[in-house]
Amino acid sequence: MALRAVRSLAILSNPLRTYSTSGPLVNVSINEKTGIATATLQRPPVNSLNLELLTELCTTLEQLEKNKSRGLILTSSSNTVFSAGLDIYEMYKPNMDRYKQFWTTLQQTWINLYGSSYPTVAVVNGHAPAGGCLLALSCEYRIMLNNFTIGLNETKLGMIAPTWFAASMRNAIGTRQTELALITGNLFTTDEALKIGLVDEVVQSKNEALEKAGKFFDKFKRIPPHARTMTKTSLRGADIQALVKSRNEEMNKLTAFINDPKLQEAIGMYLESLKQKQNK
Ligand SMILES: CCCCCCCC/C=C\CC(=O)SCCNC(=O)CCNC(=O)[C@H](O)C(C)(C)COP(=O)(O)OP(=O)(O)OC[C@H]1O[C@@H](n2cnc3c(N)ncnc32)[C@H](O)[C@@H]1OP(=O)(O)O
């Protein structure tokens, strides 16, 4: 697996080729004509974000930054799920070293995506609860297919969305709507999400979404990249700095949180309910 990942990155760092790399969990292809990268999450059945998937995504984002990418489309290989959010097994009776590495990698992935200098579009081609919604919110533009749900539903699971999850949502829909969305843990239908600005466009097919994504990237053809990036940093930089400053403190909170026996019991029951769903 390590060898395959290294080969993928080697291909990514050669700017003259038609790129198509196949990491096991994130497929990256780069359009030769436009230079736009498409990163497709491919961890069946629901693209839940475990340490390995996050590590691959985080490295991909670093490479795109290093290679001065023209842009990124983030999407899913599933037809029904963009990402089911954090892999709940990473939080259920975890090995604490792995748990810490998991959170550190999630934080870094968010920093890389939310703060990328290149333009980013999420093609949300399926459900996007919790951490799945975070990935979409970290992009600059969200195009969602109809008939799915999206939102930060952590409170419904007895959890609290970390401050940087909330900041990402606030950046998209403002403080009032974020407060309402977070305290109720609401999962929005596609149309509701469009109405409050949680997504920017709703489409009927992935092809249509990719076409619209192309139009979003076209907007930057005549914008000097440094002006684009500095504007983005002026709007998002404070959220990133806030996390960078509080990383240790947050890790202490996350550790105390996960060691609470009541929470572990609740997570166990939630996992069971997800399994039961399949038997119905
Ligand atoms: C200091 C602050 C402290 C706060 C710290 C905590 C902060 C927590 C932050 C974020 C939380 C999260 O992201 S938690 C994850 C939340 N996600 C969810 O609740 C989604 C759960 N999943 C679903 O609702 C559905 O699976 C789906 C709508 C996404 C897809 O439905 P579908 O019918 O297509 O698939 P199944 O439900 O049958 O699932 C298939 C298979 O996948 C397993 N599964 C689903 N989601 C997860 C997940 N998030 N993690 C791990 N595994 C998951 C599900 O159990 C099924 O498994 P089996 O085939 O083995 O039964």
The ligand as an SDF file (V2000), in Angstrom:
LIG
                    3D

 61 63  0  0  0  0  0  0  0  0999 V2000
  -14.0270   19.0900   22.3040 C   0  0  0  0  0  0  0  0  0  0  0  0
  -15.1400   18.6880   21.4330 C   0  0  0  0  0  0  0  0  0  0  0  0
  -15.4940   17.2320   21.6090 C   0  0  0  0  0  0  0  0  0  0  0  0
  -16.3600   16.7560   20.4820 C   0  0  0  0  0  0  0  0  0  0  0  0
  -15.7890   15.5710   19.7800 C   0  0  0  0  0  0  0  0  0  0  0  0
  -16.7090   14.8530   18.8510 C   0  0  0  0  0  0  0  0  0  0  0  0
  -16.8640   15.5160   17.5910 C   0  0  0  0  0  0  0  0  0  0  0  0
  -17.4740   14.5910   16.5670 C   0  0  0  0  0  0  0  0  0  0  0  0
  -17.4250   15.1670   15.2840 C   0  0  0  0  0  0  0  0  0  0  0  0
  -17.9410   14.5870   14.1770 C   0  0  0  0  0  0  0  0  0  0  0  0
  -18.7820   13.4420   14.2670 C   0  0  0  0  0  0  0  0  0  0  0  0
  -18.9500   12.5820   13.0610 C   0  0  0  0  0  0  0  0  0  0  0  0
  -18.6540   12.8020   11.9130 O   0  0  0  0  0  0  0  0  0  0  0  0
  -19.5850   11.1350   13.6170 S   0  0  0  0  0  0  0  0  0  0  0  0
  -20.2410   10.3670   12.2090 C   0  0  0  0  0  0  0  0  0  0  0  0
  -21.6150   10.8630   12.0120 C   0  0  0  0  0  0  0  0  0  0  0  0
  -22.2040   10.2150   10.8830 N   0  0  0  0  0  0  0  0  0  0  0  0
  -23.3820    9.6730   10.9350 C   0  0  0  0  0  0  0  0  0  0  0  0
  -24.0790    9.6930   11.9320 O   0  0  0  0  0  0  0  0  0  0  0  0
  -23.8440    8.9660    9.6950 C   0  0  0  0  0  0  0  0  0  0  0  0
  -24.2140    7.5700    9.9780 C   0  0  0  0  0  0  0  0  0  0  0  0
  -24.5640    6.8690    8.7540 N   0  0  0  0  0  0  0  0  0  0  0  0
  -25.7210    7.0490    8.1120 C   0  0  0  0  0  0  0  0  0  0  0  0
  -26.5780    7.8120    8.4810 O   0  0  0  0  0  0  0  0  0  0  0  0
  -25.9060    6.2040    6.8910 C   0  0  0  0  0  0  0  0  0  0  0  0
  -24.9390    5.1890    6.9060 O   0  0  0  0  0  0  0  0  0  0  0  0
  -25.8150    6.9690    5.5650 C   0  0  0  0  0  0  0  0  0  0  0  0
  -27.0620    7.8750    5.3930 C   0  0  0  0  0  0  0  0  0  0  0  0
  -24.5630    7.7940    5.4810 C   0  0  0  0  0  0  0  0  0  0  0  0
  -25.8180    5.9420    4.3900 C   0  0  0  0  0  0  0  0  0  0  0  0
  -26.9200    5.0840    4.5110 O   0  0  0  0  0  0  0  0  0  0  0  0
  -26.9180    3.6670    3.7730 P   0  0  0  0  0  0  0  0  0  0  0  0
  -28.2740    3.0860    3.9700 O   0  0  0  0  0  0  0  0  0  0  0  0
  -26.4210    3.8270    2.3840 O   0  0  0  0  0  0  0  0  0  0  0  0
  -25.7900    2.8190    4.5080 O   0  0  0  0  0  0  0  0  0  0  0  0
  -25.8910    2.0750    5.9160 P   0  0  0  0  0  0  0  0  0  0  0  0
  -26.4620    2.9610    6.9400 O   0  0  0  0  0  0  0  0  0  0  0  0
  -26.5750    0.7620    5.7080 O   0  0  0  0  0  0  0  0  0  0  0  0
  -24.3680    1.8520    6.2650 O   0  0  0  0  0  0  0  0  0  0  0  0
  -23.5530    0.8890    5.5940 C   0  0  0  0  0  0  0  0  0  0  0  0
  -22.4720    0.4160    6.5360 C   0  0  0  0  0  0  0  0  0  0  0  0
  -21.6500    1.5360    6.8950 O   0  0  0  0  0  0  0  0  0  0  0  0
  -21.5960    1.6810    8.3150 C   0  0  0  0  0  0  0  0  0  0  0  0
  -21.4940    3.1020    8.6500 N   0  0  0  0  0  0  0  0  0  0  0  0
  -22.3170    4.0970    8.2940 C   0  0  0  0  0  0  0  0  0  0  0  0
  -21.8800    5.2770    8.7380 N   0  0  0  0  0  0  0  0  0  0  0  0
  -20.7250    5.0210    9.3940 C   0  0  0  0  0  0  0  0  0  0  0  0
  -19.7830    5.8440   10.0800 C   0  0  0  0  0  0  0  0  0  0  0  0
  -19.9270    7.1770   10.1640 N   0  0  0  0  0  0  0  0  0  0  0  0
  -18.7100    5.2650   10.6440 N   0  0  0  0  0  0  0  0  0  0  0  0
  -18.5450    3.9140   10.5710 C   0  0  0  0  0  0  0  0  0  0  0  0
  -19.3990    3.0840    9.9300 N   0  0  0  0  0  0  0  0  0  0  0  0
  -20.4820    3.6310    9.3500 C   0  0  0  0  0  0  0  0  0  0  0  0
  -22.9220    1.0670    8.7890 C   0  0  0  0  0  0  0  0  0  0  0  0
  -22.8190    0.7010   10.1370 O   0  0  0  0  0  0  0  0  0  0  0  0
  -23.0440   -0.1020    7.8560 C   0  0  0  0  0  0  0  0  0  0  0  0
  -22.1230   -1.0850    8.3360 O   0  0  0  0  0  0  0  0  0  0  0  0
  -22.4180   -2.6670    8.2450 P   0  0  0  0  0  0  0  0  0  0  0  0
  -22.4940   -2.9560    6.7750 O   0  0  0  0  0  0  0  0  0  0  0  0
  -21.2840   -3.3150    8.9430 O   0  0  0  0  0  0  0  0  0  0  0  0
  -23.7350   -2.9100    8.9470 O   0  0  0  0  0  0  0  0  0  0  0  0
  1  2  1  0
  2  3  1  0
  3  4  1  0
  4  5  1  0
  5  6  1  0
  6  7  1  0
  7  8  1  0
  8  9  1  0
  9 10  2  0
 10 11  1  0
 11 12  1  0
 12 13  2  0
 12 14  1  0
 14 15  1  0
 15 16  1  0
 16 17  1  0
 17 18  1  0
 18 19  2  0
 18 20  1  0
 20 21  1  0
 21 22  1  0
 22 23  1  0
 23 24  2  0
 23 25  1  0
 25 26  1  0
 25 27  1  0
 27 28  1  0
 27 29  1  0
 27 30  1  0
 30 31  1  0
 31 32  1  0
 32 33  2  0
 32 34  1  0
 32 35  1  0
 35 36  1  0
 36 37  2  0
 36 38  1  0
 36 39  1  0
 39 40  1  0
 40 41  1  0
 41 42  1  0
 41 56  1  0
 42 43  1  0
 43 44  1  0
 43 54  1  0
 44 45  1  0
 44 53  1  0
 45 46  2  0
 46 47  1  0
 47 48  1  0
 47 53  2  0
 48 49  1  0
 48 50  2  0
 50 51  1  0
 51 52  2  0
 52 53  1  0
 54 55  1  0
 54 56  1  0
 56 57  1  0
 57 58  1  0
 58 59  2  0
 58 60  1  0
 58 61  1  0
M  END
$$$$
